[in-house]
């Protein structure tokens, strides 16, 4: 479940925060509770990034289909 704040994040913002979350997890030194919270945050950020990338793919596919459409009818 993503929050309204997560929905407002741009791709680059979410990606950068996700990189930081991964860095902190890999560094260790956090409590179990902190690690779980970081992991959960990372999952949410990954979902935000995935939605952005899926949206970009859909836009590209639509643009390519539009570009190819008239050529088939000729």
VENBEL-V141988 format. One line per field, one symbol per residue. phi: phi as a letter, one per 30 degrees, with the letter a starting at -180 (. if undefined). A space follows every 10 residues. Layout:
phi->???
This chain:
phi->.cdddddddd eddddddded ddeddddiic dedddddddd dddddddddd dddddddddd dddddddded dddd
